[in-house]
Amino acid sequence: GVKESHQTTIFRIIAAILHLGNLEIQAERDGDACSISSEDEHLNNFCCLLGVEHSQMEHWLCHRK
């Protein structure tokens, strides 16, 4: 009973969440900081699926403020 366009959107969101769960986050400075490789395939897929800017997502996943 769900429209095909809504199904596609739902599948994109679910796929993005699954890719986000596969990100490899490296700890730095004894766990006080972290980083994500700019070439991480899962981050690239996540950003592509949701249409968000890669550099901004990489930054905000590693910074609280």
C-alpha positions as CSV (number, residue, x, y, z in Angstrom):
1,G,0.0,0.0,0.0
2,V,3.0,2.3,-0.2
3,K,3.6,4.3,-3.3
4,E,6.7,3.3,-5.4
5,S,8.3,6.7,-5.0
6,H,7.9,6.5,-1.2
7,Q,9.4,3.0,-1.2
8,T,12.4,4.2,-3.1
9,T,12.9,7.0,-0.6
10,I,12.6,4.6,2.3
11,F,15.1,2.2,0.7
12,R,17.6,5.0,0.2
13,I,17.3,6.0,3.8
14,I,17.7,2.5,5.1
15,A,20.7,1.9,2.8
16,A,22.3,5.1,4.0
17,I,21.9,4.1,7.6
18,L,23.4,0.7,6.9
19,H,26.4,2.3,5.2
20,L,26.8,4.7,8.2
21,G,27.0,1.7,10.5
22,N,30.0,0.4,8.4
23,L,32.1,3.5,8.7
24,E,35.6,2.9,10.1
25,I,36.3,5.7,12.6
26,Q,39.9,5.9,13.8
27,A,40.7,7.1,17.3
28,E,43.4,9.7,17.7
29,R,45.2,11.2,20.7
30,D,44.4,8.4,23.2
31,G,40.7,8.5,22.3
32,D,40.2,12.2,22.6
33,A,39.6,12.7,18.9
34,C,38.7,10.7,15.9
35,S,38.9,10.8,12.1
36,I,37.4,9.2,9.1
37,S,39.3,8.4,5.9
38,S,38.2,10.8,3.1
39,E,38.3,7.7,0.8
40,D,35.9,5.6,2.9
41,E,33.5,3.9,0.5
42,H,30.7,3.8,3.0
43,L,30.9,7.5,3.8
44,N,30.8,8.2,0.0
45,N,27.8,6.0,-0.4
46,F,26.0,7.5,2.6
47,C,26.5,11.1,1.2
48,C,25.5,10.1,-2.3
49,L,22.3,8.4,-1.1
50,L,21.2,11.3,1.1
51,G,22.6,14.1,-1.0
52,V,24.7,15.6,1.7
53,E,28.1,17.2,1.3
54,H,31.0,14.8,2.0
55,S,33.3,17.2,3.7
56,Q,30.6,18.5,6.1
57,M,29.5,15.0,7.0
58,E,33.1,13.9,7.6
59,H,33.6,16.9,9.9
60,W,30.4,16.6,11.9
61,L,30.7,12.9,12.5
62,C,34.0,13.6,14.3
63,H,33.2,16.9,16.1
64,R,30.5,17.5,18.7
65,K,30.2,21.2,18.4
